[in-house]
């Protein structure tokens, strides 16, 4: 029974990990396109371009935060469902 529980938790953890990676990658890709577009507009207007640390790094942090906001409930739902389903079987 313990092996099944561990396998089930590992599968939910894998699902959460994949979800985090997909969401993070998508948000970072969107942030990169927005950053690039903003830099092109600034360059065309003759303005100084912004530093990647100032403009892009906060967007990456936000992407990580948004990915965690979705991943945490998925993992918690999985662990709780495993806990209650295996509790009935014992």
Z-matrix of the N, CA and C atoms (Angstrom, degrees):
N
C 1 1.445
C 2 1.531 1 110.68
N 3 1.323 2 117.04 1 -36.91
C 4 1.469 3 120.10 2 179.88
C 5 1.524 4 111.70 3 -64.93
N 6 1.327 5 115.69 4 -37.28
C 7 1.461 6 119.18 5 -179.63
C 8 1.527 7 109.75 6 -64.68
N 9 1.323 8 116.75 7 -42.74
C 10 1.463 9 120.25 8 179.03
C 11 1.530 10 110.99 9 -62.69
N 12 1.312 11 116.01 10 -40.93
C 13 1.462 12 119.96 11 179.49
C 14 1.530 13 110.33 12 -63.82
N 15 1.316 14 116.49 13 -43.28
C 16 1.469 15 120.02 14 179.65
C 17 1.524 16 111.80 15 -65.66
N 18 1.314 17 116.36 16 -39.02
C 19 1.466 18 120.14 17 178.02
C 20 1.527 19 109.73 18 -65.12
N 21 1.321 20 117.02 19 -42.61
C 22 1.459 21 120.89 20 179.54
C 23 1.538 22 110.90 21 -63.13
N 24 1.317 23 116.67 22 -43.10
C 25 1.466 24 119.98 23 177.93
C 26 1.520 25 110.39 24 -65.01
N 27 1.314 26 117.20 25 -40.29
C 28 1.466 27 120.70 26 178.16
C 29 1.527 28 111.18 27 -62.79
N 30 1.329 29 117.06 28 -38.07
C 31 1.464 30 119.67 29 178.36
C 32 1.530 31 111.55 30 -67.61
N 33 1.331 32 117.23 31 -40.53
C 34 1.462 33 119.93 32 176.75
C 35 1.524 34 110.69 33 -67.00
N 36 1.315 35 117.30 34 -38.72
C 37 1.465 36 120.49 35 177.84
C 38 1.530 37 110.18 36 -64.45
N 39 1.313 38 116.65 37 -39.19
C 40 1.463 39 120.62 38 177.37
C 41 1.526 40 110.54 39 -64.71
N 42 1.319 41 116.56 40 -42.24
C 43 1.461 42 120.64 41 177.07
C 44 1.528 43 110.66 42 -60.43
N 45 1.325 44 116.82 43 -44.23
C 46 1.460 45 121.17 44 179.26
C 47 1.529 46 110.75 45 -65.04
N 48 1.317 47 116.80 46 -40.87
C 49 1.466 48 121.36 47 179.52
C 50 1.521 49 111.23 48 -63.56
N 51 1.322 50 116.93 49 -44.88
C 52 1.463 51 120.77 50 178.98
C 53 1.528 52 110.18 51 -64.57
N 54 1.326 53 116.28 52 -41.93
C 55 1.466 54 120.31 53 177.87
C 56 1.525 55 110.64 54 -60.08
N 57 1.332 56 116.44 55 -45.54
C 58 1.457 57 119.87 56 179.56
C 59 1.528 58 111.01 57 -59.99
N 60 1.331 59 116.11 58 -45.63
C 61 1.464 60 119.79 59 -178.38
C 62 1.519 61 112.41 60 -63.54
N 63 1.326 62 117.01 61 -42.15
C 64 1.465 63 120.16 62 -179.07
C 65 1.524 64 110.28 63 -66.01
N 66 1.328 65 116.68 64 -46.92
C 67 1.462 66 119.96 65 -179.41
C 68 1.524 67 111.76 66 -65.15
N 69 1.319 68 117.05 67 -44.25
C 70 1.457 69 120.60 68 179.47
C 71 1.524 70 110.72 69 -61.39
N 72 1.317 71 116.35 70 -45.67
C 73 1.461 72 120.38 71 -179.45
C 74 1.525 73 111.13 72 -61.80
N 75 1.321 74 116.40 73 -42.52
C 76 1.457 75 119.77 74 -178.87
C 77 1.533 76 111.54 75 -65.91
N 78 1.325 77 116.50 76 -43.32
C 79 1.463 78 119.78 77 179.48
C 80 1.532 79 111.79 78 -66.99
N 81 1.317 80 117.00 79 -38.13
C 82 1.470 81 120.05 80 177.94
C 83 1.530 82 110.38 81 -67.83
N 84 1.320 83 116.95 82 -38.96
C 85 1.467 84 119.80 83 177.86
C 86 1.527 85 110.55 84 -63.25
N 87 1.324 86 116.82 85 -43.20
C 88 1.470 87 119.91 86 176.88
C 89 1.527 88 110.94 87 -63.34
N 90 1.324 89 116.77 88 -42.64
C 91 1.458 90 120.74 89 179.31
C 92 1.528 91 110.77 90 -63.36
N 93 1.311 92 117.50 91 -38.68
C 94 1.466 93 120.93 92 179.31
C 95 1.522 94 110.75 93 -65.37
N 96 1.329 95 116.85 94 -40.66
C 97 1.463 96 119.46 95 178.68
C 98 1.529 97 110.83 96 -66.66
N 99 1.327 98 116.88 97 -41.49
C 100 1.471 99 119.98 98 177.48
C 101 1.525 100 111.25 99 -64.27
N 102 1.325 101 116.38 100 -42.73
C 103 1.467 102 120.64 101 179.14
C 104 1.523 103 110.73 102 -62.09
N 105 1.313 104 116.50 103 -44.84
C 106 1.452 105 120.90 104 179.97
C 107 1.524 106 110.86 105 -63.74
N 108 1.323 107 116.36 106 -43.85
C 109 1.465 108 120.57 107 178.66
C 110 1.532 109 110.47 108 -61.51
N 111 1.324 110 116.52 109 -43.71
C 112 1.470 111 119.92 110 178.63
C 113 1.524 112 111.65 111 -62.37
N 114 1.321 113 116.90 112 -39.63
C 115 1.471 114 120.44 113 179.79
C 116 1.519 115 111.58 114 -66.90
N 117 1.329 116 117.15 115 -38.92
C 118 1.468 117 120.94 116 178.26
C 119 1.526 118 109.84 117 -64.48
N 120 1.321 119 117.09 118 -43.29
C 121 1.463 120 120.55 119 179.24
C 122 1.524 121 110.27 120 -63.25
N 123 1.314 122 117.57 121 -43.57
C 124 1.468 123 120.47 122 178.20
C 125 1.527 124 111.17 123 -62.08
N 126 1.307 125 116.47 124 -42.58
C 127 1.466 126 120.36 125 179.81
C 128 1.522 127 110.75 126 -63.96
N 129 1.334 128 116.73 127 -42.85
C 130 1.460 129 120.48 128 -179.12
C 131 1.524 130 111.68 129 -66.73
N 132 1.323 131 117.09 130 -30.19
C 133 1.454 132 120.48 131 179.41
C 134 1.528 133 112.25 132 -86.59
N 135 1.312 134 116.80 133 0.14
C 136 1.454 135 121.21 134 178.41
C 137 1.518 136 113.90 135 79.55
N 138 1.301 137 116.68 136 13.50
C 139 1.464 138 121.67 137 178.81
C 140 1.529 139 109.33 138 -86.81
N 141 1.311 140 114.94 139 160.71
C 142 1.466 141 119.45 140 176.28
C 143 1.529 142 109.26 141 -72.37
N 144 1.321 143 115.16 142 140.20
C 145 1.457 144 118.39 143 178.19
C 146 1.520 145 109.70 144 -77.94
N 147 1.325 146 115.67 145 153.14
C 148 1.458 147 121.39 146 -176.91
C 149 1.524 148 110.41 147 -85.84
N 150 1.299 149 114.51 148 154.85
C 151 1.455 150 120.93 149 177.16
C 152 1.527 151 110.05 150 -72.41
N 153 1.313 152 115.70 151 145.94
C 154 1.462 153 119.40 152 178.66
C 155 1.533 154 110.82 153 -65.41
N 156 1.332 155 117.17 154 -31.38
C 157 1.459 156 120.03 155 177.99
C 158 1.520 157 111.89 156 -67.90
N 159 1.311 158 116.24 157 -34.83
C 160 1.466 159 120.20 158 -177.35
C 161 1.525 160 111.69 159 -79.15
N 162 1.312 161 117.53 160 -41.88
C 163 1.463 162 121.23 161 -173.08
C 164 1.525 163 114.75 162 -97.95
N 165 1.312 164 118.21 163 -39.24
C 166 1.464 165 120.18 164 -171.98
C 167 1.526 166 112.94 165 -91.89
N 168 1.305 167 118.34 166 -37.81
C 169 1.464 168 120.98 167 -177.60
C 170 1.523 169 113.78 168 -58.44
N 171 1.338 170 119.35 169 -42.42
C 172 1.468 171 118.37 170 176.03
C 173 1.526 172 113.02 171 -61.94
N 174 1.310 173 116.71 172 -32.00
C 175 1.473 174 120.03 173 178.13
C 176 1.519 175 111.27 174 -69.56
N 177 1.309 176 116.78 175 -34.51
C 178 1.469 177 120.29 176 177.15
C 179 1.525 178 109.82 177 -68.99
N 180 1.335 179 116.90 178 -41.31
C 181 1.473 180 119.84 179 176.35
C 182 1.526 181 110.73 180 -61.19
N 183 1.320 182 116.20 181 -41.56
C 184 1.468 183 119.94 182 178.11
C 185 1.525 184 111.02 183 -64.26
N 186 1.318 185 116.92 184 -38.17
C 187 1.466 186 120.57 185 177.71
C 188 1.522 187 110.87 186 -62.78
N 189 1.319 188 117.00 187 -42.22
C 190 1.467 189 120.27 188 177.95
C 191 1.521 190 110.71 189 -64.29
N 192 1.326 191 116.70 190 -41.91
C 193 1.465 192 120.86 191 179.68
C 194 1.533 193 110.97 192 -63.66
N 195 1.327 194 117.82 193 -44.89
C 196 1.461 195 120.87 194 179.19
C 197 1.528 196 111.83 195 -64.27
N 198 1.322 197 116.67 196 -37.61
C 199 1.464 198 119.83 197 177.36
C 200 1.523 199 110.84 198 -64.60
N 201 1.333 200 117.19 199 -40.66
C 202 1.465 201 120.51 200 177.56
C 203 1.519 202 111.58 201 -65.79
N 204 1.323 203 117.21 202 -35.45
C 205 1.462 204 120.03 203 179.43
C 206 1.528 205 112.14 204 -61.59
N 207 1.308 206 116.94 205 -32.74
C 208 1.464 207 120.45 206 177.53
C 209 1.528 208 112.51 207 -86.23
N 210 1.299 209 117.16 208 -34.59
C 211 1.458 210 120.99 209 -174.70
C 212 1.523 211 112.76 210 -74.05
N 213 1.310 212 117.07 211 -39.43
C 214 1.468 213 120.71 212 -176.92
C 215 1.523 214 112.46 213 -58.98
N 216 1.340 215 120.24 214 -48.87
C 217 1.471 216 118.49 215 178.22
C 218 1.527 217 113.42 216 -63.28
N 219 1.322 218 116.73 217 -34.04
C 220 1.464 219 119.44 218 178.30
C 221 1.523 220 110.21 219 -62.88
N 222 1.326 221 116.26 220 -47.56
C 223 1.460 222 119.71 221 -179.04
C 224 1.525 223 111.23 222 -66.64
N 225 1.323 224 117.15 223 -42.85
C 226 1.461 225 120.12 224 179.43
C 227 1.522 226 111.96 225 -63.93
N 228 1.325 227 116.97 226 -40.50
C 229 1.469 228 120.09 227 176.80
C 230 1.525 229 110.76 228 -61.63
N 231 1.306 230 116.64 229 -40.70
C 232 1.459 231 120.09 230 178.24
C 233 1.514 232 112.60 231 -64.83
N 234 1.322 233 116.56 232 -46.81
C 235 1.465 234 120.12 233 -178.91
C 236 1.525 235 110.53 234 -64.58
N 237 1.322 236 116.91 235 -42.51
C 238 1.463 237 119.42 236 179.32
C 239 1.524 238 111.90 237 -66.11
N 240 1.312 239 117.34 238 -40.11
C 241 1.468 240 119.09 239 178.02
C 242 1.521 241 111.20 240 -65.70
N 243 1.308 242 117.16 241 -37.45
C 244 1.466 243 120.41 242 176.78
C 245 1.521 244 110.09 243 -66.01
N 246 1.322 245 116.15 244 -44.21
C 247 1.458 246 120.11 245 -179.25
C 248 1.524 247 111.10 246 -58.70
N 249 1.325 248 116.45 247 -49.22
C 250 1.467 249 119.25 248 -176.73
C 251 1.529 250 112.56 249 -73.82
N 252 1.315 251 118.16 250 -33.21
C 253 1.473 252 118.77 251 179.72
C 254 1.527 253 111.29 252 -73.23
N 255 1.311 254 118.91 253 -39.59
C 256 1.447 255 120.51 254 179.21
C 257 1.528 256 111.23 255 -76.41
N 258 1.294 257 117.05 256 -24.34
C 259 1.447 258 120.97 257 177.56
C 260 1.526 259 110.33 258 -66.29
N 261 1.326 260 117.47 259 -36.08
C 262 1.462 261 121.61 260 178.03
C 263 1.526 262 111.82 261 -69.89
N 264 1.338 263 116.05 262 -31.74
C 265 1.461 264 119.83 263 -177.31
C 266 1.522 265 113.49 264 -75.44
N 267 1.315 266 116.23 265 -22.67
C 268 1.466 267 119.16 266 -176.54
C 269 1.493 268 112.03 267 -80.05
